[in-house]
Amino acid sequence: MAKKQFKAESKRLLDLMINSIYTHKEIFLREIISNASDACDKLCYQALTDDSVGMKRKDFKIDLTVDPENRLITVSDNGIGMDKEDLEKNLGVIASSGSYRFKQEVGDDAKDTDVIGQFGVGFYSAFMVSDHITVVTKKYGADTAYMWQSDGADGYTITECDKETVGTDIIMHVKPDTDDEKYSEFLESWRLQELVRKYSDYIRFPIRMEVSKTRKKEGCSEEQPEYETYREVETLNSMVPIWQRRKANVKPEEYNKFYRDKFHDYTDPQRVITVSAEGSVTYKALLFIPGATPYDYYTKEYEKGLQLYSNGVLIMDKCADLLPEHFRFVRGVVDSPDLSLNISRELLQHDRQLQVIASNLEKKIKNELVKMLKDDREAYETFWKNFGRQIKYGVTAGYGAKKDFLSDLLMFYSSTEKKLVTLEEYTSRMKEDQAYIYYAAGETLDKVDKLPQTELLKERGIEILYFTEDIDEFCAQIIRSQDEKELRSVLDQEIEEGAEKKAEEAADAHKAAFDFVKEALGDCVKEVKASSRLKSHPVCLTAGEGLSFEMEKYFHAVQPDSPIKADRILELNVEHPVFAALEAAVTEDPEKAKKYAQLLYAQALLIADLPLEDPSGYTDLVCELMK
């Protein structure tokens, strides 16, 4: 019996396929089972036009057996089988695929056949865990069976053999363990069951295996029960994925159970999104919006992505390219027969099909969130509590590339409504003469509500949005306007047209006092000016255009040594009794006036929630002025 050499290339090529193309050795079982599924599909397709086949789809099966003692794993199918010529074409030529040729030959008539393997290298993945492979096969309609054997790149032999039934047996002799690799794990029954459920759960034919089970012995007492172990053939795969069933035929609790089991979550999903698309790209998707924020969501360890299937075979556990960053919280699966996979089936070609699916899913998720906002406000507010920050990040990412797409999903707390509102809702309630959408930023809602700069607007019944997250002001700067109304900070910008001119007139009337305070504080402040936004408070601190105090705090939190610092503009309320006392002291007791200026500046820092450079000096100053 002469050994034949592989017709395509050398040991180096086979080594490349075994050691480089596949990154996980456990993939071998997925590939061998997928080939068995293809063989069943081919004969099933032939049975549609050939009554002599005598088999229906329900008759096809894939059997998995393991023999730990002899280190053997066998995958058997009752599919189309192979003759000698098929063995030469499919297993004698690396990267030749009978499945691919079959799909080309039948063309559009094979729409209902899930032919998976199209690259001809999946079979060779078995050499990652095997040092010898035997293929025993008999083709439908043939009288002779053949045995193909190989130890790897050294070549193969083909001989006639005995096999009564049509189909193929792939017998893999598992390599001995080494210091680096424990191949024996694949001889464990539980491990093989785990791999089937992970990668091949939705193969359309039953994958059967004899497994050990435990039951109570008959006739034993309830007080002292005895148990026995027995063997039973069990179907390991569920075959029909839940996303292939019509939504009307799936109960909500079935979706919830699938989500909890599949994604290891203890809570039910808040929303289920089903997609069935046909056209330039055919695919089905089952997406979930989680009901709670994952504990590691805002950490580096969290990985976004959807599970990607091709004809029910898991290709990638987390395909990040299917989800935009602003929807990274979504979990789910996508199944498409149209994907252009590379030869290992582990990686995806970044082609148009993938882009089309990703774009369609993004729109679908956005539409579902908009619908939730309109139809179920309470549910949307729960969603916003869980993932609103992610939407804000999406608005600011890429220099605002997605701001128009996402802005109608944004929500902020309202000073008048005392709840979260959208920008559209805010503008719908604006007063006729109101020129801006006003917002104020701070650490908490309570602190923002007590800011002196908000007092006048609230007295006039003008709504203010409260920003309490570090991303909020960045968001406002990117959005800039809503319904042609500019977003304006009540803390750092003039709150109405003409206010600056009024402030300048007030400053001119008390020029000596303002000049004195600026000189007393020196470089601590960029400017001292009369305030047009204060009512009952004597002082506040603003940052002017550009960088706000909240942004400054954010940068310092990220990088404590950051030199980034907002301008400090001290605003004084010229109508407050404290200013009158300050102005009198400038003339009567300049030394005391200097201390008043320092005190007012320290109070402005505290109101703005900015650190005092010398807290001890501040308390000494207060005590001294109290004497």
ZAMARGU-4260 file (C-alpha; in steps of 0.2 Angstrom, whole numbers, plus 5000, padded with zeros to 4 digits):
<rodrens>
0) 5000/5000/5000 | 5009/5015/4994 | 5008/5031/5003 | 5002/5046/4993 | 5008/5064/4996
5) 4997/5079/4997 | 4995/5087/4981 | 4995/5104/4987 | 5011/5110/4995 | 5021/5103/5009
10) 5022/5100/5027 | 5025/5119/5030 | 5008/5122/5022 | 4999/5109/5033 | 5009/5116/5049
15) 5003/5133/5045 | 4985/5127/5044 | 4986/5117/5060 | 4996/5130/5070 | 4993/5147/5063
20) 4976/5148/5056 | 4967/5141/5071 | 4970/5150/5087 | 4960/5138/5099 | 4962/5119/5098
25) 4944/5116/5103 | 4939/5122/5086 | 4943/5105/5079 | 4926/5097/5085 | 4916/5112/5077
30) 4924/5109/5060 | 4922/5090/5060 | 4904/5091/5065 | 4901/5105/5052 | 4908/5093/5039
35) 4896/5079/5045 | 4882/5091/5044 | 4886/5096/5026 | 4887/5078/5021 | 4869/5075/5029
40) 4863/5091/5020 | 4869/5085/5003 | 4860/5068/5004 | 4845/5076/5011 | 4845/5088/4996
45) 4847/5073/4984 | 4832/5064/4993 | 4821/5078/4988 | 4822/5073/4969 | 4827/5054/4972
50) 4814/5043/4980 | 4826/5029/4981 | 4836/5037/4995 | 4822/5032/5006 | 4827/5045/5020
55) 4819/5061/5026 | 4827/5075/5036 | 4822/5068/5052 | 4832/5052/5048 | 4849/5060/5047
60) 4860/5061/5063 | 4878/5064/5069 | 4885/5052/5082 | 4899/5057/5093 | 4909/5043/5103
65) 4924/5044/5114 | 4936/5030/5120 | 4947/5037/5133 | 4957/5021/5135 | 4962/5020/5117
70) 4962/5039/5116 | 4950/5039/5101 | 4936/5052/5096 | 4924/5047/5083 | 4912/5058/5073
75) 4900/5048/5062 | 4886/5053/5050 | 4874/5045/5038 | 4876/5058/5025 | 4881/5057/5007
80) 4898/5048/5010 | 4913/5048/4998 | 4921/5037/4985 | 4939/5036/4981 | 4938/5050/4969
85) 4930/5061/4982 | 4943/5057/4995 | 4957/5062/4983 | 4948/5078/4979 | 4943/5083/4996
90) 4956/5075/5008 | 4971/5073/4996 | 4971/5091/4991 | 4973/5104/5005 | 4961/5119/5003
95) 4949/5109/4992 | 4931/5109/4997 | 4918/5098/4991 | 4905/5108/5000 | 4910/5123/4990
100) 4909/5114/4974 | 4892/5107/4979 | 4885/5125/4983 | 4891/5131/4966 | 4883/5117/4956
105) 4866/5118/4964 | 4866/5137/4965 | 4850/5145/4970 | 4841/5128/4971 | 4851/5125/4988
110) 4843/5140/4997 | 4836/5128/5010 | 4852/5118/5013 | 4864/5124/5026 | 4881/5120/5018
115) 4894/5126/5031 | 4911/5121/5025 | 4917/5130/5010 | 4936/5131/5012 | 4942/5113/5013
120) 4954/5116/5028 | 4942/5113/5042 | 4945/5094/5042 | 4964/5097/5045 | 4960/5106/5061
125) 4959/5089/5068 | 4978/5087/5067 | 4979/5100/5081 | 4974/5087/5093 | 4977/5071/5084
130) 4992/5062/5078 | 4983/5050/5067 | 4966/5051/5058 | 4956/5037/5050 | 4941/5041/5038
135) 4930/5026/5034 | 4917/5031/5021 | 4904/5024/5009 | 4896/5035/4996 | 4877/5034/4993
140) 4874/5023/4978 | 4892/5015/4978 | 4896/4997/4982 | 4913/5000/4989 | 4919/5008/5005
145) 4936/5016/5007 | 4948/5020/5022 | 4958/5036/5021 | 4972/5037/5034 | 4986/5050/5038
150) 4998/5055/5051 | 4999/5072/5045 | 5010/5081/5032 | 5019/5065/5028 | 5005/5060/5017
155) 4990/5048/5016 | 4984/5031/5011 | 4967/5025/5003 | 4962/5007/5004 | 4946/4998/5001
160) 4937/4992/5017 | 4921/4985/5024 | 4907/4997/5029 | 4888/4992/5028 | 4880/5009/5029
165) 4881/5025/5019 | 4890/5039/5028 | 4907/5043/5035 | 4916/5040/5051 | 4930/5052/5056
170) 4941/5043/5069 | 4954/5054/5078 | 4968/5047/5089 | 4972/5060/5102 | 4990/5065/5105
175) 4998/5061/5121 | 4999/5075/5134 | 5014/5086/5135 | 5021/5099/5148 | 5012/5113/5138
180) 4997/5104/5131 | 4984/5093/5140 | 4976/5084/5125 | 4967/5072/5137 | 4954/5085/5141
185) 4946/5081/5124 | 4944/5063/5129 | 4932/5069/5144 | 4914/5066/5140 | 4908/5082/5148
190) 4921/5093/5138 | 4915/5086/5122 | 4897/5090/5127 | 4902/5107/5132 | 4910/5110/5115
195) 4895/5104/5105 | 4883/5116/5115 | 4895/5130/5113 | 4899/5129/5094 | 4887/5117/5086
200) 4871/5119/5097 | 4861/5124/5081 | 4867/5111/5069 | 4850/5106/5061 | 4853/5087/5063
205) 4854/5079/5080 | 4871/5076/5087 | 4870/5061/5099 | 4882/5054/5112 | 4881/5040/5125
210) 4883/5049/5142 | 4883/5043/5160 | 4868/5047/5171 | 4863/5043/5189 | 4846/5037/5195
215) 4839/5031/5211 | 4838/5012/5212 | 4821/5004/5211 | 4815/4997/5227 | 4826/5006/5239
220) 4819/5016/5253 | 4816/5034/5254 | 4825/5035/5270 | 4841/5027/5263 | 4841/5030/5244
225) 4853/5021/5234 | 4859/5027/5217 | 4866/5018/5201 | 4875/5024/5186 | 4868/5020/5168
230) 4873/5025/5150 | 4860/5033/5138 | 4861/5040/5121 | 4857/5059/5122 | 4855/5072/5109
235) 4867/5086/5114 | 4861/5100/5103 | 4845/5110/5103 | 4845/5111/5083 | 4833/5125/5081
240) 4839/5142/5087 | 4826/5153/5096 | 4830/5167/5083 | 4824/5156/5069 | 4807/5154/5076
245) 4793/5166/5072 | 4792/5179/5086 | 4773/5176/5088 | 4778/5158/5092 | 4790/5162/5106
250) 4784/5167/5124 | 4792/5181/5133 | 4798/5170/5146 | 4807/5159/5133 | 4817/5175/5127
255) 4821/5179/5145 | 4827/5162/5149 | 4838/5161/5133 | 4845/5178/5138 | 4849/5173/5156
260) 4857/5157/5151 | 4866/5163/5136 | 4874/5179/5143 | 4875/5173/5162 | 4864/5187/5168
265) 4853/5186/5184 | 4840/5199/5178 | 4828/5198/5163 | 4832/5209/5148 | 4823/5225/5148
270) 4820/5224/5129 | 4820/5211/5116 | 4823/5216/5098 | 4821/5203/5084 | 4827/5206/5066
275) 4824/5196/5050 | 4832/5203/5034 | 4832/5197/5017 | 4839/5206/5002 | 4857/5211/4998
280) 4862/5203/5014 | 4851/5189/5023 | 4852/5188/5041 | 4843/5186/5057 | 4847/5194/5074
285) 4840/5193/5092 | 4846/5207/5102 | 4844/5211/5120 | 4845/5228/5130 | 4850/5222/5148
290) 4839/5226/5163 | 4853/5231/5173 | 4871/5238/5171 | 4884/5224/5171 | 4895/5225/5186
295) 4911/5227/5175 | 4902/5238/5161 | 4913/5253/5164 | 4929/5244/5166 | 4943/5239/5153
300) 4938/5221/5156 | 4921/5223/5148 | 4920/5217/5130 | 4907/5223/5118 | 4901/5212/5103
305) 4887/5201/5097 | 4888/5182/5095 | 4890/5178/5076 | 4884/5163/5068 | 4884/5156/5051
310) 4870/5144/5047 | 4869/5140/5066 | 4888/5137/5069 | 4896/5149/5081 | 4909/5159/5072
315) 4914/5172/5084 | 4909/5174/5102 | 4910/5193/5103 | 4910/5202/5086 | 4914/5220/5091
320) 4912/5226/5073 | 4893/5223/5073 | 4890/5236/5087 | 4894/5254/5087 | 4902/5260/5103
325) 4887/5270/5109 | 4877/5254/5109 | 4890/5243/5116 | 4878/5238/5130 | 4867/5227/5118
330) 4869/5209/5119 | 4863/5196/5107 | 4866/5185/5092 | 4867/5187/5073 | 4866/5173/5061
335) 4869/5175/5042 | 4873/5163/5028 | 4880/5177/5017 | 4896/5181/5027 | 4912/5181/5019
340) 4923/5170/5031 | 4941/5167/5029 | 4948/5150/5029 | 4949/5147/5047 | 4930/5152/5050
345) 4937/5161/5066 | 4939/5178/5058 | 4929/5188/5047 | 4933/5197/5031 | 4929/5216/5034
350) 4917/5217/5019 | 4902/5225/5014 | 4890/5212/5021 | 4896/5215/5038 | 4895/5234/5037
355) 4877/5232/5030 | 4872/5221/5045 | 4881/5233/5057 | 4872/5248/5050 | 4855/5241/5050
360) 4857/5235/5068 | 4862/5252/5073 | 4846/5259/5066 | 4835/5246/5073 | 4842/5248/5091
365) 4840/5267/5089 | 4822/5265/5083 | 4818/5253/5098 | 4825/5266/5110 | 4815/5280/5103
370) 4799/5269/5103 | 4803/5265/5122 | 4805/5284/5125 | 4788/5288/5118 | 4778/5273/5123
375) 4785/5268/5140 | 4793/5282/5148 | 4796/5273/5165 | 4805/5259/5156 | 4816/5272/5146
380) 4821/5281/5162 | 4826/5264/5169 | 4837/5262/5153 | 4844/5279/5155 | 4849/5276/5172
385) 4858/5260/5167 | 4866/5266/5150 | 4863/5285/5148 | 4881/5289/5151 | 4885/5278/5136
390) 4874/5288/5125 | 4882/5304/5130 | 4899/5296/5126 | 4893/5292/5109 | 4887/5310/5106
395) 4905/5317/5110 | 4915/5303/5101 | 4923/5307/5084 | 4921/5325/5086 | 4902/5323/5087
400) 4900/5312/5071 | 4884/5304/5079 | 4877/5319/5088 | 4862/5321/5076 | 4859/5303/5077
405) 4859/5302/5096 | 4854/5319/5102 | 4835/5314/5103 | 4839/5300/5115 | 4847/5312/5128
410) 4840/5316/5145 | 4844/5328/5158 | 4836/5333/5175 | 4825/5348/5174 | 4824/5362/5188
415) 4805/5364/5185 | 4799/5347/5180 | 4810/5339/5194 | 4813/5324/5183 | 4823/5319/5168
420) 4818/5327/5151 | 4823/5327/5133 | 4830/5342/5124 | 4814/5342/5113 | 4803/5343/5128
425) 4813/5357/5135 | 4812/5368/5119 | 4793/5364/5118 | 4790/5373/5135 | 4802/5388/5132
430) 4795/5405/5135 | 4792/5416/5119 | 4806/5428/5124 | 4818/5415/5129 | 4834/5415/5118
435) 4843/5400/5126 | 4842/5382/5133 | 4850/5385/5150 | 4860/5373/5160 | 4870/5372/5176
440) 4884/5360/5181 | 4889/5353/5198 | 4893/5338/5208 | 4875/5333/5213 | 4857/5339/5210
445) 4856/5347/5227 | 4872/5357/5225 | 4867/5363/5208 | 4850/5368/5214 | 4858/5379/5227
450) 4870/5388/5216 | 4868/5407/5217 | 4869/5409/5198 | 4852/5399/5196 | 4842/5410/5207
455) 4837/5424/5195 | 4831/5412/5181 | 4821/5401/5193 | 4813/5416/5200 | 4808/5421/5182
460) 4801/5403/5180 | 4814/5398/5167 | 4819/5380/5166 | 4837/5375/5169 | 4845/5358/5165
465) 4855/5351/5179 | 4872/5343/5173 | 4879/5331/5186 | 4890/5320/5176 | 4908/5324/5170
470) 4903/5320/5152 | 4888/5332/5152 | 4896/5349/5147 | 4907/5340/5134 | 4890/5334/5127
475) 4883/5352/5127 | 4898/5359/5118 | 4896/5346/5104 | 4877/5348/5102 | 4878/5367/5103
480) 4859/5369/5099 | 4842/5361/5099 | 4828/5368/5087 | 4839/5383/5084 | 4841/5387/5102
485) 4859/5387/5109 | 4864/5378/5125 | 4871/5391/5137 | 4878/5389/5154 | 4871/5400/5168
490) 4887/5398/5177 | 4900/5403/5164 | 4891/5414/5151 | 4880/5429/5152 | 4862/5423/5154
495) 4854/5435/5142 | 4858/5448/5129 | 4863/5465/5135 | 4868/5458/5152 | 4886/5461/5149
500) 4883/5479/5145 | 4873/5482/5161 | 4887/5474/5171 | 4900/5485/5163 | 4890/5500/5167
505) 4889/5495/5185 | 4907/5491/5186 | 4911/5509/5179 | 4900/5516/5193 | 4911/5507/5206
510) 4927/5507/5197 | 4938/5510/5212 | 4932/5495/5222 | 4934/5483/5207 | 4951/5489/5204
515) 4956/5487/5222 | 4949/5469/5223 | 4958/5464/5207 | 4975/5471/5214 | 4972/5463/5231
520) 4969/5446/5223 | 4982/5448/5210 | 4985/5432/5198 | 4972/5422/5208 | 4959/5429/5197
525) 4959/5434/5178 | 4945/5448/5181 | 4934/5456/5194 | 4917/5461/5187 | 4900/5466/5192
530) 4887/5452/5191 | 4871/5452/5181 | 4866/5434/5187 | 4866/5436/5207 | 4851/5441/5217
535) 4853/5437/5236 | 4871/5431/5236 | 4886/5443/5236 | 4898/5434/5225 | 4901/5420/5213
540) 4915/5413/5202 | 4914/5410/5184 | 4925/5403/5170 | 4919/5413/5155 | 4920/5405/5138
545) 4928/5388/5135 | 4934/5377/5149 | 4922/5376/5163 | 4926/5372/5182 | 4918/5355/5180
550) 4929/5351/5165 | 4944/5357/5175 | 4939/5345/5189 | 4937/5331/5176 | 4954/5333/5169
555) 4962/5334/5186 | 4953/5318/5191 | 4960/5309/5176 | 4977/5317/5178 | 4980/5325/5195
560) 4996/5334/5189 | 4987/5341/5174 | 4991/5360/5171 | 4974/5363/5163 | 4965/5376/5173
565) 4949/5386/5169 | 4950/5405/5171 | 4944/5412/5187 | 4932/5427/5185 | 4926/5435/5202
570) 4908/5442/5200 | 4902/5454/5214 | 4884/5459/5217 | 4884/5478/5218 | 4867/5478/5226
575) 4872/5467/5240 | 4875/5475/5258 | 4892/5465/5258 | 4898/5475/5243 | 4893/5491/5251
580) 4904/5486/5266 | 4918/5482/5255 | 4917/5498/5245 | 4917/5508/5261 | 4932/5499/5268
585) 4942/5502/5252 | 4941/5521/5257 | 4941/5520/5276 | 4952/5504/5280 | 4961/5497/5264
590) 4969/5483/5275 | 4952/5477/5280 | 4946/5479/5262 | 4960/5468/5257 | 4954/5454/5269
595) 4936/5456/5263 | 4942/5453/5245 | 4951/5437/5251 | 4936/5431/5260 | 4924/5434/5246
600) 4936/5425/5234 | 4937/5410/5246 | 4918/5409/5247 | 4917/5410/5228 | 4929/5395/5227
605) 4918/5385/5240 | 4902/5389/5231 | 4910/5383/5215 | 4916/5367/5224 | 4934/5371/5220
610) 4948/5368/5232 | 4955/5382/5244 | 4974/5383/5242 | 4975/5387/5261 | 4960/5381/5271
615) 4969/5385/5287 | 4973/5403/5282 | 4954/5405/5277 | 4948/5400/5294 | 4961/5412/5302
620) 4954/5426/5291 | 4936/5422/5296 | 4941/5422/5315 | 4951/5438/5313 | 4936/5447/5305
625) 4924/5441/5318 | 4935/5449/5333
</rodrens>
